[in-house]
Every structure is written in structure tokens, then in C-alpha cells.
């Protein structure tokens, strides 16, 4: 093989000895070995023009995301399914999709992130969603230990009219999460994903579904960042 820049392509890595040959013949710590391997791979790239490597043992951590929602017409359910699909598109994400009344203490406390969706009832979250948050304490006992502390939280909402209280609904959901010392994020919109279900575009259209998926992806991305301490 033709040499380039005067560098020989004959380098190899031996995991059993933690050395890069031919230049190193002593045992190194894992961090030292990684550094030496990076140097060797750089030289291989210069010498051969191509190299491929992946760190199998540095794969990002698995995360669990709970998507909880209330829906009567089916519109909020469709948004919830899109949020779940967006989160699932991120590697390592395990999704639990449930109606708020079916969520258990195990679902809640084992989740790394919780995304809550509600239809707009009189410019606010529905009674079922409010009862769900009340149950965090009265049924599941999150306080005084703040058992949801540092988990990721996000919100989405559906409403019939353009100005029907969707932002207020998402803000009240996020406020409940902040009260539990969660880390709240947005996506698909300023406060979360939302959909207008009456008028020129009845039901949930493709743009609104895309916003819901974007929210799910962002929640999963941020959750992985927080859990691993480094970007994807």
C-alpha cells in the first residue's frame, strides 16, 4: 500500500494487552489505552485515507419515558402517540404510554422523564389530569422526599379554538412539575406541542403530529444528556 505523509499504515490494537503496537509495550490504564488508540487511528487515517471505529462500551444509557394523557375525543390520544413515536426514535428510549388514570406509582417513579398531555377544559387542564397530579402526593406520596426531583418533564395540549387556553394548560402542567423540582423542557412550540382541533383543520393534522414528535425527540435527547452527563 502506498504511504502518505511518510506514515506507515501498519498499526494494530490489542484489547487483551491494552497496548497500541508497535510503539507501546507496557500495560496501560483504560484511559491511557483510549488515548493511544485515538493517536493510532489518526495515524491510520493519514496513512490509509480511511478508518472506522465505534465505542461499543460507551453506548448512551437506556432511558424510560412515561407519556401520560387524558382524551375523550381521541385528539389528545393521537398527539400522545406521536410524542411517544418521537421519543422512541431516539436510541435507548423505552416508552410507556398510558392514560393518566392507569398510571401506577411504579410507572411514575421508574421513569426518567414524564410527558403529560391534556385537552383544554375552560382554559385549563382537564379534571382528570389535575387529579393525576394530585395523586402524585395523595396516592403515590412524592412529598416530602421530592421523589420526582431532577426528572425531565414536558407538556402538550389540544384545544378546539386557536386561542382556547392551550398555552395556559401547558403552563399549569409545567407548573405542577416545577413544584416537584423536575427539570422542564419544551419542544414543538414555546411551551410544548399543541393542536387546534376545530375550524379549517379539524382533528390533528400532519404539522401538529410533527410538532408532537419533535417534543418527544427533544425530551428523549435531554433525558439522555442529563442521565449520561454528555451529549448523544
Secondary structure, DSSP 8 states (H G I E B T S, - for coil): ---BTTB----EEETTTTEEETT--S---HHHHHHHHHHHHHHHHHHHS------GGG----EEEEEEE--SSSHHHHHHHHHHHHHHTSTTEEEEEEEGGG--HHHHHH-SEEEEEEE-BTTB--HHHHHHHHHHHHTT--TTTTTTTT-EEEEEEEESSTTSSHHHHHHHHHHHHHHTT-EE---SSSSSEEEE-SGGG-S--HHHHHHHHHHHHHHHHHHHHHHHSS--
